[in-house]
Amino acid sequence: MSYEYDEGSDIDNYEDEQVFQDNQQDKKDEMSESRINHGPKGFQMTFENGYTLSVQYGRGNYCERRNDYMVYDQNDSLEEPSADKIISKDCEIAVWHDGKGGYVQLSEHDAVRGWVPIEDLPQIMVYVQTGDFDAIRATE
């Protein structure tokens, strides 16, 4: 059986619908898998439940590196300190779920929480993975 191309044919509409459905499934699959994303001042972890934990520890974040200045490179040009040069004892965290309307309130006044000791991160990761945000607030 052969089909002739017709812009408005049901076959073309079916193929467009199938591509749309495949793209939607890819998005759902992406949201339901754990993954990590690293950046110049921290990282983000997305858990199977769809929540993402952002951990930032560089200039401008609520951490001991908040007021770090740009550094000069060998050519006397200002540059952001490279990720391998940033060391911090604490960090700023935020949590969100793209499919559920934005950020989770982590403190009384803000959706981010600053000056979180690094040693608290493993437990906070468990809390995000299980959706226990009251426990995160209680560690403040």
N, C-alpha and C positions, 0 to 999 in steps of 0.2 A: 504494500500500500504506500503511495507517495502523497505528499502534501505540497501544494503550491504556496509560495510566500504571498501573504496578503497582510498588510499592516494591521488591519483590524480583526484578523482571524482569531478564533478561539485558541488555536495552537499557540500563537504568539502571546496571547493573554495568559495562557497556562504557563508558558515558559517564564514570563515576567513574574507571575505569582510564585512560581517555584523558586526563582532566584531570590525574591523577597523573603520567602519562608526559610530558605537556606541561610540567608544573612541574619534573620531573626534568631535562628537556632545557634548560629555561630556566636552571637552576642550572649545568648543564655549560657552556652557552654563556657564562654570566657568569664562570665560573672560567677560561675559555680566552680571554678577551679582556683586553687591556691597559686599565688605567684608573688615574686618580689621584683621591685623596680628600684634601681640605685641612681642617685643623682649626685651633684657636686657637694651638697651639704647634708645629705641624709639618705633615707630610703623609705619606700612604701611597701607594705605587705598586704595583699588582698587574700582573704580567707575564703573557704568554700561557701560560707554563709553570705558572701557578697560584701561584707564589711572590709574597709581598707583602713589600716593603721599607718599614719604618717609619722616618721621619726626624723626630726630635723635638729641639727646641732652646729649651725654655722652662724656667720655674721648676720645680725638682724633677728635671729630666733631667740626665744626666751630660754637662754642657756648661758653658761659661763663665757661663750664665744660671742655673745650678743654685740659687744662693742668692738670687736676686732676690726682693724682697719685694713684696707687694701694694702698689698705688699708690692714692693718694687721688684721687677725681674732683672735679669742681667743687662737688659737694654734700657734700664731706668724708666720702664713703662709700668703704670699701675695695672695690677691684675688681681683677680679674686684668688685667695689662697687655694691651692689645689686640694682635692679631697684627701690625698694621702698626707697632707700637712695639718689637717684639722683633727685635733684630739680634744675631747670634752668629757667631763665627768658627769654631765647631765644633758638633758635634751628637752625639746618641745614636742608634744604629741598632739595629734588630731585624729579623729575617727569619722568616717562617713560611709554611706551606702548610696551609690548612684541611683538605685531603683527605689529608694525609700525617702527621698526628699532632703538630701543634704547631710550636714554635719550633726554629730551627736554632741550634746552639751556635756562637756567634761568637767566644768567647774561652775561655780555660782554665777560668774560674770562673763564667761567666754566659752567658745567651742574648742579652743585649744587650751592645753595645760602646759605650763612651762616649768623649768627647773626640775624635771623628773629625773631622779637618780638612775644612772645606767643599770644598776643592779635590780631595779624594779621592772625593767623591760620584759624579761621572760614571763613574769606573772601577768603583766598587762597584755601580752600577746595571747595568753590563755583566756583572759577575760574577753578580749575582742573576739576570739575564735568561738567562744561560747555565748557571746552576746550579753555578758554580765557587766553592764556599764555602771551600775550602782557600785559594784566592787571597785571599779577604777576611781570613781568619785570619792569613795571612802579612803583610798590610799593617799589622798591629798593632804 
